[in-house]
Amino acid sequence: MRVLTVNPGSSSLKLSVLDDDDALVAEESGAREELADLLAELPRPDAAGVRFVHGGADFTGPVLVDGPVTERLRELADLAPLHQPASLHALAEITGTLPGVPAVACFDTAFHATLPDEAATYALPRHWRDRFGLRRFGFHGLSFAYAVRRAGELLGADPAVLRMVVCHLGSGASLAAVAGGRSVDTTMGFTPLEGLVMASRAGSIDPGIPLWLMKHGLTLDEVGDGLERDSGLRGLAGTGDMRELRRLAEDRDVPALAALDVYHHRLRACAAAMAATLGGLDVLVFTGGVGEHDPSIRLRLASDLAFLGVAVDPDRNAGARGDSDVTADGASVRTLVVAAREDLEIAADVRRVLAPR
């Protein structure tokens, strides 16, 4: 089965075609408006898998797309406004451009369906929780699922016997505590706004702040846009691009230096909280665009978590390219860099759904 994987971002998308052995046949990337043209340049697949950020309570695993599924996905769009509409657009383009090719929706929330009640439950009125389905969902699940599996391969160990904190650090960012190979805690919540400081998202804030702002004249849309698009690193330093922020910091730009301090303060606190959930730590994994390519962030977090037994070798860390073990000699916690391959996880989901019964 030759599988097309579609990974939409808020403004761009990545396409891959994988063969039966998961070898990369072709790939394309570009703006989401170019999807039809990009599809025309790729070999025709036997099936397609589309990443969806939010599956709500209805979708705890990949699902073959039909009319009712598509309609339910539309209803979830306001829970992930930067990404869900892009995935729906991609799904419509695939259906129109590749008639007869089955499409499977693959969900970032699915990996966290195993969260225990104490981790998933918000201390909110029961009638709110029951009426609106308010709970922690968690995100970046396709990335986490692959990183956990790949970490086990790199270590020659069964992930089920390892206590892992996985750091998906990119424009969006979250952590997962993984025990027994399953997610038992994570930093994102009902929507992708909660948790770490991100490129343009605020992460966790006092929920009284948006209430206060609306009481004092800001509209709901203004607050929503501010939290989603103008906060995080962009709100602190004027840019959400970590590479640009790093260049500014090297020039001793005060807002950039302060933004990095805020970023690391939250990252350190959340990573330690994930380890506390696990009762200890065996493996720390970095993935995502920033996690893979910014050795200074890995080095600083490792230093912050030294009390847990984390230490990275400076030379291995600086030279890491692709999947790498950057653990310092003698460290009790293994630290890995895993190249994000959500396409492989999407393809695996597609094959599970479409495999002959």
N, C-alpha and C positions, 0 to 999 in steps of 0.2 A: 504494500500500500504506500503510494507516494503522497505525502501529507504536506499541504500548505499551512504554515503557521502565520498568523496575523497578530501582531503585537502593537496596538495603537497607543500612542501617547496623547497628550492634550492637544498637540499641534502637528506631530509627526508620527510616522509608523515604520515598523520594520517587518519585512516579509522574508520568509525562508521556505524553501522546499527541501524536504528530507526524504531519503529513500528508505527502503525496508530496513536497512541497517543503521538508520539515523545519520548517514553521511549527508553532508550538505551538498545538494545538487545545484542550488542557485539561491541568491538572496538579493533583495532590493530594499532601499529605504528612501523616504522622501516625505513630502507634505501629504496630509491625508486627502487633500483635494486631488492628488495625482494617482489615487489608488487604482482607478480603472486602467490608466496607462501603464502602471507598474505591473498589474496583473497580466496585461497583454504581452509583457516581455518575459514572463516566466513560463516554464513548461506546465502544461495542464496537469493538475493534481487529481488524485482519486478521492480525496477528502480534504476538508479544511477545518482548522481549529482557530477560533477567535478568542483572544484574551478579554475577559470582562473583569473589571475591578470589583464590582459588587454583585453578589448573588443573593443577598438577603437571607432570610430564613428558608426560602423555598429551595434553593439550589446549594446542596452541600457536596456536590460532585459534578463532573462534566455531564452535559446533557445534549442530546440531538435536538437541533433547533427546528421548531415548527411554528405555526401561527400563534398558539397560546403561549409558548415559551417566549417568543419575540414580544408579545404584548406585555408579559410580566416584566421582561427586561426593561421595557420603556418606562414602566411604573417605578422602577428603581433608580431612574436616571438622576433624580434630584439628590440622591445620597452620595453620588460621586460625580459632581457636575463638570469636573475637568476632563474626565475620562470616559464615562459611560456613553455620552452621546457620540464620541468618536468610535467606540466599539459598535454601536448600533449602525452608524454610517458605514463602517467596514462590512458589517454583516449584510446590509442591503446591497452594497456594491458587489459582493461575492455572489449573492443570490441572482443578481441581474446579469453579471458577467460570465458566471460559470454555472449555467443551468444544469441540473442533474447531479451536481457535486454536493454530497451531503456536508452540512456544516455543523460543527460541535462547538458549543459555548463552554469555555474553560474559565474557572473562577479563581480570583485571588483570595477570596474569602474561604474557599473550600478547605484549605489546609488547617484552618483554625476552627473547623467544626468540632474538633475534639476538646476545645477549651472546657475545663471543668466549670460548674455553675458558679463557684466562688470567684473565678476570674472573668466570667462572661457577664455577670449580673451587675447592673448599676443600682445604687441605693436610691431609687426613684419610686414615686407612688406606684403601687401595683396596677392600678387601673390605667396609668400611662403605659407601663411596660406591656400590659396585655393588649391594649388597644392599638398601640403603634409598633409593637415588636421591638422595643428599645432594649438593646443588649450590645455587648462588645462583639464585633464580627472579626476584626483584624484583616490585614491586607498583605500584599506582596507574597501571597501564599505560593504561587507558582515558582517564584524565585527561591523561597525558603525550602520548598519540597525538593527542588533540584540540589540546592546547596547542602542539605542534610545528606542526601543520597551520595553526592560526590565526595563529601567529607569522609564518609565511611569508606569509600573506595580508596581515597588517598591515604587513610590511616590503616587500611587493611583490617577494619573492625566493623562489627555490626552496629549501626547507629542506635539500635534499641538499647545498647548497654552504655551509651554515652550521654552525659549531661552537656548540652550545647547551648550557647548563646550565639545566635546568628544575627549579624548586623547587615541589613540591606540598606546601604547608604547611597542615595542618589538625589535627584531633585526632590522626589518623595523619599522618605526614610522611615524605617521602623525596625524594631528588634523583635525577635521571638525567642522564648525559652522553650527548649525542646527536650523532652524526656521520653524514653521508650520509643524514640522516633516520631513522637507526636507533639504538636503544639500544646503547651499547657499555660502559656501566658504570652502576651504581645502588647506592644505599646500603642498601636492604633486602635480605634474603637468602633463606634456605630458608623462613623464616616472616617475618611482618611485624614481628618484634621487633627486628631488627638496625638499626643506623644511628643516625639522629637521636634526640635527646630528644623525646618526644612528650607528649601530654596525660596519659596514664596508663601508657605503655610506657617501659621503661628505655632502649631503644636499645642500642647496643653496650656491653657490659660485659666484664670479665674472665670467661671461661667457667668459671674456677675458683671464682667466687663461689657459683653455685648448688650446685656439688658440695660446697663447704665447708659451706654452710647445711644441706644434707641430711645430711651427716656429723655435724652438730651438732644434729640433732633435728627440723628442719623436714621436713614431708612433701613429696612431689612436687607434690601439689595446692596446698599452701601456697606453695611457691616459684613455681609456674606462675601462680597468681592474683596473687601479689605483683608479678611481672614484667609481667603483662598489664594489671592493673587498679589497682595501688596505687603504681606507680613514676612515672617521668617528672616532669612539672611537679607532679602531684598529690603525689607522694612528697616533692618538694622544698619545696613551698609550701602544700600542703593543698588546692589546686584545680588542675584541668586546663584550666579555662576561661581562655583568653588574655585576654579582656576583663576578667574579674575580677582576673586577675593584674596587668594593667596598672593597674587602679584601686588595687590594693594598693601597687604600686610607686610610684605618684604620691604616696601617703601615706608614703613612705619605709619601708614594711614590709621588714624586713631579709631574711626568708626569700624574699619575692617578688623583691627585687632580686638576691639570690644565684641564684635559679632562672633568672631571665632571663640572667644572666651565663653560667651553665652551658649554657643553651639556645643562646646565641649562640656560645659557644666551639666547641661541636660543629658547629653550622651552618657557621661560617666554615671550620673544618678540612675538613669534608666537601665543601663547595662548591669549595674550592681543590683538593682531590684530584680532583674531577670535571674541573675545568679542566686539571689536569695530565694526566689520561688523554687529553684531547682535543689536548694540545699547544698550547693557547691557547684564547681565547674570543672569539666574535663576538656572542653574544646571551645575556643572562640573563633568564629568564622566571619570573615569580611567578604561581602559581595556587593554588586551594584556599581554604578559608574564611579562614584567617589570612593567606595570601599575598596575597589580593585586598583584604582590608579593614584590614590593620594597616600603615599607612605607616611607623611607627617601625621595624618589623622590616626592611622593605625598605631604609630609609635606613641602618640600622646595618650590614646585610650589604654594601651597596654601599660604604660607607666601609671596611669590612674588606677588600674586594676591590679597593680603589683601585689597588693595585700591578699589577693585571691590566688596568687601563684602564676600570674600572667607575665611573660617577658618575651620580647621579640629580639632577634639578632639584628642589629642596625644594618649590616651589609646585606643580609638575606632580605630584609624588609625593603631596603632601598632598591634592590635589584629584582624584586618580584615581578614576573611577567606571566600572566595567565594563572593557572592553578599552581599554588606554591605553599610550601611549609616554611614559615618565617619564624618558627619558635627558636628562642635562645637556648643554648645548651644548658641542661639542668633545670629548665622550667617545668613545673608540674602540670601546667595547662598547655595544651597544644594550640597554636595559633595558625590558622590557615587563611589563605586568600583563594577564593573560588570564583572563576569567571562566570558571570551570570549567563545561563543558557535556558531561559524560559521557553525557547522554541522546542527544546528537547522534552520539557515537561508537558507542553501543550500537545506535542505529537504523541506522547505516551497516553495522554488522556483521550485523544481521538481514537487511538487503536483500542483502548479499553472499551469505549462506547460502541465501536463498530465491529469489534471482533465477532466472528461467527459464534452463535450460542450453541 
